[in-house]
Amino acid sequence: PLPDIASVSQEFIALLKYLQFPEYEWSQEDTWDIIPGCKSTATISPATEFNLVDLPQTFRGLLDKYKRLKCRNCQTVPQQGAVCMFCGDVVCMSSDCCQEIGRGELDIPVYECSLHTIKCGGSGCMFMLLKQSDVLIDFVGISGFVFSPYLDPYGEEDPDLVRGLPLTINKQRYDQLRQMALTHSLHANVLLYPSLEEREFDARGLF
């Protein structure tokens, strides 16, 4: 049945709830009729452009910004820190402190990157790693590295941070990562780029 509407001012909100639409900010002074025949009017907030978190210009700046931040889950500074590029939270990667065993139908350890993906990105998320200059993509339990947005003066990556050259963010690569997220193509890129096992990374279960 249709909801009871006590007054005209509540008509628009009542219809949104009945149709299970999200509630928008609305104003009686606005003159744009959202629904034909509906006497109430509304103001729709304009869509905002999707962006990843703003990363510091240099990898040194990235470390200075995040290396002392604590994981919200265990309240400790992660040994293997990863920054969610969707929300900016720091999580523990492959650490026992924040793992869950046998989550859902899985009977293997599930680490915090995958757990955070469920809460933040839904099916997919990307993380900037602090002890490597890599980006980790997690998509429905499938994890893999993609290219780093930080390059040295010769335009090359230093994924293991062994060469010691200064690393600066590359706008084109950062925009490519943003485009992956914007076009929901994280799963495709997990399969395109080398797997964690090929990179000889210690992968115990999911991240």
Backbone bond lengths (Angstrom), bond angles and torsions (degrees), N, CA, C in turn:
res aa  C-N    CA-C-N  psi(-1)  N-CA   C-N-CA  omega(-1)  CA-C   N-CA-C  phi
1 P - - - 1.467 - - 1.524 110.81 -
2 L 1.331 115.35 153.83 1.456 119.81 177.24 1.523 110.01 -70.56
3 P 1.332 116.64 147.92 1.467 119.07 -179.32 1.520 111.39 -70.76
4 D 1.327 116.45 150.34 1.462 121.33 173.65 1.522 108.58 -74.01
5 I 1.316 116.19 130.98 1.461 121.48 -178.30 1.522 107.99 -113.35
6 A 1.329 115.66 113.93 1.463 120.37 -174.53 1.518 111.85 -73.71
7 S 1.325 117.60 -33.35 1.460 120.43 -177.62 1.513 109.34 -149.26
8 V 1.336 115.09 162.20 1.469 120.64 179.46 1.519 110.76 -60.68
9 S 1.329 117.23 -34.08 1.457 120.47 -176.81 1.527 112.65 -65.54
10 Q 1.343 116.12 -21.13 1.452 119.94 -179.50 1.533 113.25 -98.56
11 E 1.327 116.70 1.45 1.459 120.36 -173.86 1.520 112.62 -63.24
12 F 1.333 116.37 -46.70 1.464 120.54 -176.06 1.523 111.38 -64.24
13 I 1.346 116.80 -47.16 1.462 121.22 -179.70 1.524 110.51 -62.68
14 A 1.339 116.72 -40.56 1.464 120.20 -179.98 1.528 110.81 -63.41
15 L 1.339 116.56 -39.63 1.459 119.88 178.68 1.527 111.53 -66.65
16 L 1.329 117.06 -39.55 1.465 120.42 177.96 1.527 110.58 -59.97
17 K 1.318 116.40 -45.14 1.465 120.26 -179.67 1.530 110.63 -65.11
18 Y 1.334 116.12 -41.20 1.460 119.95 -178.86 1.526 111.35 -64.58
19 L 1.340 116.36 -39.62 1.467 121.36 -179.72 1.524 112.29 -85.23
20 Q 1.348 116.33 -1.11 1.459 122.64 -179.84 1.527 111.98 60.73
21 F 1.334 115.30 37.30 1.459 121.30 173.67 1.523 108.67 -90.17
22 P 1.351 117.66 155.95 1.468 118.85 174.67 1.516 110.90 -65.67
23 E 1.321 116.02 147.40 1.457 120.26 178.83 1.524 110.01 -80.76
24 Y 1.325 116.56 129.11 1.452 122.63 179.84 1.524 110.26 -104.29
25 E 1.339 114.67 159.67 1.454 118.70 169.88 1.534 107.68 -66.76
26 W 1.343 116.98 136.67 1.448 117.73 -178.59 1.504 110.41 -141.72
27 S 1.305 115.11 158.38 1.452 121.05 -174.08 1.523 109.47 -141.80
28 Q 1.340 117.36 135.95 1.459 121.38 177.40 1.519 111.65 -68.62
29 E 1.352 116.90 -23.78 1.454 119.89 -177.19 1.526 112.27 -76.49
30 D 1.329 116.59 -20.03 1.455 119.17 -178.83 1.522 109.89 -69.92
31 T 1.319 117.01 149.75 1.461 120.47 -174.29 1.517 112.42 -112.32
32 W 1.320 117.99 9.51 1.466 120.49 -178.56 1.521 109.68 -93.83
33 D 1.323 117.12 116.72 1.452 121.57 179.10 1.513 109.64 -80.44
34 I 1.320 116.88 116.02 1.459 121.69 -179.48 1.524 110.72 -72.40
35 I 1.343 116.57 -45.45 1.449 121.61 -177.50 1.525 108.24 -116.83
36 P 1.339 119.16 122.10 1.468 120.85 -179.79 1.530 110.71 -53.76
37 G 1.329 115.08 131.37 1.457 119.41 179.59 1.508 114.16 89.09
38 C 1.326 117.08 -14.30 1.460 121.27 178.71 1.517 108.25 -82.42
39 K 1.328 118.09 124.51 1.451 121.26 -174.62 1.522 112.69 -76.62
40 S 1.317 116.93 -19.77 1.455 119.50 177.88 1.515 109.50 -81.18
41 T 1.303 116.31 154.88 1.459 122.04 177.56 1.503 109.58 -121.40
42 A 1.309 116.57 163.36 1.463 119.38 -174.84 1.506 110.68 -145.33
43 T 1.313 114.40 156.55 1.452 122.30 172.87 1.515 108.33 -111.08
44 I 1.315 117.95 118.22 1.451 121.95 178.53 1.517 108.78 -93.11
45 S 1.322 117.46 123.70 1.455 119.92 176.65 1.520 109.25 -63.91
46 P 1.328 119.16 133.92 1.465 120.40 -178.11 1.516 111.50 -63.79
47 A 1.323 115.98 148.57 1.461 120.52 177.81 1.518 109.89 -63.70
48 T 1.305 116.66 137.95 1.459 120.84 178.89 1.519 109.77 -99.35
49 E 1.313 115.96 146.43 1.458 121.47 -179.74 1.523 110.07 -69.29
50 F 1.333 116.34 133.78 1.463 119.95 179.43 1.521 109.89 -73.77
51 N 1.310 115.91 132.62 1.458 121.47 176.50 1.517 109.64 -139.12
52 L 1.315 114.91 149.49 1.449 119.73 168.69 1.520 108.49 -76.10
53 V 1.334 116.45 170.05 1.467 118.95 176.96 1.528 109.22 -62.17
54 D 1.308 116.06 148.96 1.462 120.70 177.61 1.523 109.19 -73.57
55 L 1.308 116.50 114.45 1.454 120.89 177.49 1.527 109.43 -88.19
56 P 1.329 117.67 145.78 1.465 120.25 176.23 1.520 111.83 -58.29
57 Q 1.309 115.87 157.04 1.462 121.34 -175.66 1.524 111.97 -64.71
58 T 1.320 117.39 -32.12 1.468 120.74 -179.45 1.527 109.95 -120.29
59 F 1.341 115.29 157.22 1.460 119.12 178.51 1.527 109.97 -68.19
60 R 1.321 117.15 -32.65 1.461 120.21 174.95 1.521 110.21 -61.20
61 G 1.318 116.36 -41.09 1.459 120.10 176.42 1.516 112.26 -63.78
62 L 1.333 116.29 -35.25 1.466 121.04 176.78 1.526 110.06 -62.20
63 L 1.343 116.40 -46.35 1.461 120.31 179.15 1.524 111.49 -63.00
64 D 1.328 115.76 -43.15 1.468 119.38 -179.25 1.523 111.28 -62.32
65 K 1.317 116.63 -34.03 1.464 120.69 -177.01 1.526 112.77 -76.93
66 Y 1.350 116.71 -36.93 1.464 119.34 -168.93 1.532 115.35 -113.50
67 K 1.337 118.74 -14.97 1.470 119.00 -168.55 1.523 113.62 -66.56
68 R 1.327 118.81 -21.42 1.467 120.56 -179.82 1.526 112.92 -103.43
69 L 1.328 117.12 -0.44 1.464 119.50 -179.36 1.525 110.61 -75.15
70 K 1.317 115.89 142.31 1.458 121.24 -177.37 1.526 111.02 -92.16
71 C 1.308 114.20 148.80 1.461 121.39 171.84 1.532 108.19 -67.11
72 R 1.320 117.03 134.29 1.460 120.26 -178.91 1.526 112.06 -68.12
73 N 1.312 115.94 -25.04 1.463 119.65 -175.51 1.528 111.79 -77.87
74 C 1.335 116.95 -52.26 1.468 120.09 -176.01 1.532 113.09 -103.37
75 Q 1.339 116.74 -5.94 1.463 121.96 177.94 1.524 113.04 59.42
76 T 1.334 116.48 33.89 1.465 121.48 173.25 1.521 108.80 -127.58
77 V 1.334 115.78 160.77 1.464 120.21 174.96 1.524 108.18 -75.73
78 P 1.326 119.94 121.34 1.462 121.48 -174.71 1.528 112.50 -63.06
79 Q 1.344 115.93 141.35 1.461 120.30 172.17 1.526 110.47 -71.02
80 Q 1.327 116.24 -38.57 1.460 122.34 173.98 1.527 106.84 -119.12
81 G 1.324 116.12 88.21 1.458 120.36 -175.04 1.517 112.58 -81.46
82 A 1.330 115.53 144.51 1.459 121.82 175.96 1.521 108.07 -137.56
83 V 1.325 116.51 133.01 1.456 122.12 -178.97 1.526 108.91 -99.79
84 C 1.330 116.97 121.54 1.461 120.40 175.57 1.520 108.74 -65.54
85 M 1.318 116.92 123.46 1.455 120.70 -177.90 1.520 112.32 -82.76
86 F 1.339 116.36 -0.80 1.455 120.29 174.77 1.526 111.88 -92.84
87 C 1.350 116.37 -41.21 1.468 118.94 -174.60 1.522 114.04 -122.47
88 G 1.354 118.17 -16.30 1.459 121.04 178.80 1.509 114.92 91.59
89 D 1.336 118.74 -0.33 1.468 120.61 177.81 1.526 110.63 -68.79
90 V 1.336 115.50 147.35 1.460 121.66 174.11 1.519 108.27 -97.57
91 V 1.342 116.97 130.04 1.458 121.38 -178.82 1.528 109.61 -126.23
92 C 1.333 114.75 161.91 1.458 121.06 177.01 1.531 109.19 -87.12
93 M 1.317 117.18 123.22 1.452 120.65 179.58 1.520 109.77 -97.79
94 S 1.329 116.86 125.13 1.469 122.82 176.88 1.523 112.84 56.09
95 S 1.330 116.62 37.68 1.464 120.89 177.64 1.517 109.90 -111.52
96 D 1.327 115.43 139.81 1.458 120.19 -176.97 1.525 112.74 -65.61
97 C 1.339 116.84 -24.02 1.461 119.79 -173.77 1.526 112.88 -62.77
98 C 1.318 117.37 -29.50 1.466 119.91 -174.01 1.528 112.90 -118.42
99 Q 1.302 117.58 16.77 1.465 119.81 -177.47 1.522 111.44 -83.79
100 E 1.317 115.16 159.68 1.452 122.80 169.95 1.522 107.60 -126.03
101 I 1.312 116.22 143.43 1.465 121.11 -179.38 1.527 109.51 -104.66
102 G 1.323 114.73 131.56 1.457 119.18 173.65 1.500 114.06 64.85
103 R 1.344 117.78 39.85 1.457 120.46 177.81 1.528 109.41 -69.18
104 G 1.323 116.91 128.72 1.462 120.81 -179.54 1.513 110.51 64.00
105 E 1.332 116.31 -128.37 1.458 121.14 -179.27 1.528 111.83 -91.19
106 L 1.318 117.34 0.50 1.456 120.73 -177.22 1.518 110.50 -87.25
107 D 1.317 117.15 137.56 1.454 121.66 179.28 1.524 109.80 -114.71
108 I 1.328 116.15 37.22 1.455 122.30 179.70 1.526 108.29 -131.98
109 P 1.333 117.73 161.73 1.464 118.94 177.44 1.526 111.03 -62.04
110 V 1.321 115.77 136.31 1.458 121.88 175.29 1.524 106.93 -117.34
111 Y 1.313 116.09 117.86 1.461 120.68 -174.33 1.518 111.13 -92.34
112 E 1.334 114.88 176.73 1.463 118.56 -164.35 1.523 114.18 -68.89
113 C 1.314 119.66 -28.98 1.461 118.90 177.88 1.526 110.59 -59.57
114 S 1.338 116.05 -45.17 1.467 119.44 179.10 1.525 111.19 -68.58
115 L 1.315 117.63 -37.65 1.461 120.54 177.76 1.522 110.76 -66.31
116 H 1.332 116.31 -39.33 1.465 120.11 178.59 1.524 110.92 -67.95
117 T 1.331 116.61 -35.84 1.461 120.24 178.14 1.517 110.90 -57.18
118 I 1.325 116.88 -42.15 1.464 120.87 -179.35 1.523 110.50 -61.54
119 K 1.340 116.72 -39.88 1.458 120.33 -177.16 1.522 112.85 -79.88
120 C 1.326 117.20 -35.98 1.464 120.92 -170.76 1.517 112.61 -99.57
121 G 1.327 116.62 -49.59 1.458 119.81 -174.17 1.504 114.21 -102.04
122 G 1.344 117.88 -7.18 1.455 120.48 -177.38 1.511 110.48 80.14
123 S 1.323 116.48 -91.38 1.466 120.39 -179.28 1.519 113.01 -103.22
124 G 1.324 118.21 -17.55 1.460 119.96 -176.88 1.521 111.93 -149.88
125 C 1.329 114.85 149.01 1.460 119.78 -179.97 1.524 108.05 -155.98
126 M 1.327 116.71 161.92 1.466 120.25 176.08 1.517 109.97 -131.42
127 F 1.337 114.18 146.21 1.461 121.55 -174.22 1.521 109.81 -130.55
128 M 1.333 115.94 135.30 1.462 122.25 171.81 1.521 108.20 -90.23
129 L 1.334 116.26 121.05 1.462 120.64 -176.32 1.522 110.28 -85.67
130 L 1.342 115.88 141.53 1.454 120.93 -173.80 1.524 113.71 -92.78
131 K 1.333 118.60 -21.68 1.456 120.13 178.49 1.522 111.88 -103.28
132 Q 1.303 116.20 3.61 1.457 124.27 169.96 1.522 104.73 -143.05
133 S 1.297 117.08 158.78 1.464 117.65 178.79 1.523 110.71 -95.19
134 D 1.335 115.47 33.44 1.460 120.88 -177.89 1.520 111.37 -95.99
135 V 1.322 115.08 161.52 1.463 122.00 169.35 1.521 107.50 -110.55
136 L 1.328 115.32 127.69 1.462 121.80 177.73 1.518 108.89 -99.83
137 I 1.328 116.56 128.52 1.463 121.37 173.97 1.512 108.30 -106.19
138 D 1.319 115.74 131.33 1.455 120.70 174.95 1.525 107.18 -118.95
139 F 1.331 115.86 124.54 1.462 120.79 -179.57 1.520 109.48 -135.50
140 V 1.329 116.01 106.67 1.452 123.11 178.40 1.533 110.84 47.63
141 G 1.326 116.32 47.31 1.452 120.20 176.12 1.515 114.86 84.77
142 I 1.337 118.12 -3.81 1.464 121.09 175.07 1.522 107.21 -101.25
143 S 1.324 116.41 123.83 1.462 119.96 -175.34 1.514 111.03 -120.76
144 G 1.325 116.11 148.47 1.456 120.07 177.37 1.516 111.02 -167.78
145 F 1.319 115.30 159.01 1.454 121.15 177.15 1.528 110.45 -85.53
146 V 1.324 115.29 146.97 1.461 120.94 165.75 1.531 107.06 -123.62
147 F 1.303 115.74 -178.79 1.467 120.18 -175.82 1.534 111.81 -61.88
148 S 1.317 114.86 154.55 1.457 121.07 178.41 1.531 110.14 -86.68
149 P 1.332 117.33 144.68 1.468 119.18 173.72 1.523 112.99 -80.16
150 Y 1.348 116.91 -6.05 1.465 121.04 -178.42 1.528 110.25 -103.19
151 L 1.328 116.25 127.31 1.463 122.41 -178.76 1.524 110.12 -125.71
152 D 1.349 115.44 153.24 1.464 120.18 177.21 1.535 109.71 -83.55
153 P 1.340 118.81 179.00 1.471 120.31 -178.09 1.525 114.46 -60.12
154 Y 1.346 117.61 -16.70 1.465 120.78 179.65 1.534 112.05 -96.77
155 G 1.342 116.29 7.02 1.451 120.23 179.30 1.509 114.05 77.20
156 E 1.334 116.63 21.99 1.459 120.62 -178.77 1.531 110.56 -114.68
157 E 1.333 115.18 154.40 1.459 120.93 175.61 1.532 110.48 -81.28
158 D 1.309 114.75 159.97 1.464 121.25 172.28 1.525 107.52 -134.44
159 P 1.349 116.81 72.54 1.469 120.64 -169.81 1.516 114.51 -61.08
160 D 1.321 117.85 -29.17 1.465 120.16 -179.49 1.522 112.83 -101.67
161 L 1.328 116.28 4.11 1.472 122.57 176.92 1.527 111.48 55.11
162 V 1.326 116.26 48.96 1.463 119.92 -176.81 1.529 112.61 -107.31
163 R 1.318 118.06 -20.53 1.467 119.16 -175.14 1.522 113.24 -82.94
164 G 1.329 116.07 -24.22 1.459 119.45 174.81 1.514 115.10 80.46
165 L 1.324 118.07 6.07 1.460 120.33 178.28 1.528 110.22 -80.40
166 P 1.324 117.99 148.70 1.470 119.34 178.82 1.524 111.03 -64.09
167 L 1.320 115.85 138.21 1.462 122.16 -179.31 1.524 109.26 -110.83
168 T 1.320 115.55 129.21 1.461 122.10 -177.75 1.522 109.22 -121.45
169 I 1.314 115.64 143.99 1.457 118.69 -177.90 1.528 110.50 -67.82
170 N 1.319 114.99 140.49 1.458 122.34 179.16 1.527 108.09 -106.18
171 K 1.331 116.80 116.88 1.462 120.65 -173.84 1.527 112.07 -60.95
172 Q 1.335 116.85 -38.60 1.457 119.60 -178.69 1.534 110.99 -63.01
173 R 1.323 115.89 -42.12 1.468 118.98 179.32 1.523 111.36 -69.67
174 Y 1.322 116.38 -39.25 1.466 119.82 176.76 1.532 110.20 -60.61
175 D 1.336 116.57 -42.27 1.467 120.35 178.57 1.528 111.40 -65.73
176 Q 1.338 117.56 -33.28 1.456 120.71 176.67 1.526 110.67 -64.74
177 L 1.327 116.64 -41.78 1.466 120.31 177.31 1.526 110.63 -63.31
178 R 1.311 115.91 -42.49 1.470 120.18 177.49 1.526 110.39 -61.10
179 Q 1.325 116.61 -40.88 1.463 120.33 -179.45 1.526 111.51 -65.50
180 M 1.335 116.63 -36.02 1.470 119.95 176.08 1.523 110.52 -57.93
181 A 1.334 115.21 -46.61 1.457 119.38 -178.78 1.526 110.78 -69.17
182 L 1.321 116.49 -40.27 1.461 121.29 -176.21 1.524 111.79 -66.31
183 T 1.331 116.99 -34.96 1.462 121.22 -177.64 1.530 112.49 -96.42
184 H 1.334 116.47 9.16 1.470 121.56 178.16 1.536 111.40 54.84
185 S 1.324 116.04 43.23 1.466 120.23 -178.26 1.526 112.12 -111.98
186 L 1.333 116.85 24.01 1.463 119.88 -179.84 1.519 110.77 -61.20
187 H 1.337 116.64 -40.35 1.466 119.67 -177.01 1.518 111.43 -63.32
188 A 1.330 117.10 -37.97 1.466 120.54 -179.94 1.515 110.84 -65.62
189 N 1.330 116.54 -37.84 1.457 119.72 -176.75 1.519 112.42 -78.20
190 V 1.333 117.65 -24.49 1.456 119.83 172.58 1.520 109.71 -60.53
191 L 1.335 116.83 -38.74 1.460 121.19 -177.81 1.518 112.24 -81.31
192 L 1.336 117.60 -23.74 1.460 120.70 -176.78 1.521 112.65 -77.84
193 Y 1.332 116.72 -36.23 1.453 120.88 -173.00 1.528 111.10 -97.21
194 P 1.333 117.96 161.79 1.471 120.79 -176.34 1.520 112.10 -55.82
195 S 1.319 115.50 140.85 1.461 120.45 179.46 1.517 110.29 -74.97
196 L 1.321 115.21 167.15 1.459 120.27 179.62 1.521 110.92 -63.52
197 E 1.341 116.30 -37.79 1.455 119.26 -179.10 1.533 110.62 -65.04
198 E 1.342 117.35 -37.44 1.460 120.18 178.70 1.521 111.47 -66.85
199 R 1.340 115.88 -25.86 1.461 119.59 177.87 1.516 111.52 -86.92
200 E 1.333 117.58 6.38 1.460 123.89 -179.73 1.524 111.76 57.38
201 F 1.314 115.11 38.19 1.455 119.73 177.51 1.520 109.40 -89.97
202 D 1.314 118.25 142.63 1.456 122.03 -178.79 1.517 109.77 -74.45
203 A 1.314 116.06 90.65 1.455 121.46 -176.73 1.506 109.93 -101.97
204 R 1.320 117.31 105.26 1.463 121.70 178.54 1.526 107.52 -104.70
205 G 1.308 116.34 100.37 1.454 118.95 -177.52 1.515 110.15 70.51
206 L 1.322 116.42 -145.16 1.457 121.81 179.21 1.522 109.11 -92.61
207 F 1.336 115.10 161.19 1.450 119.67 -175.48 1.527 113.26 -84.74
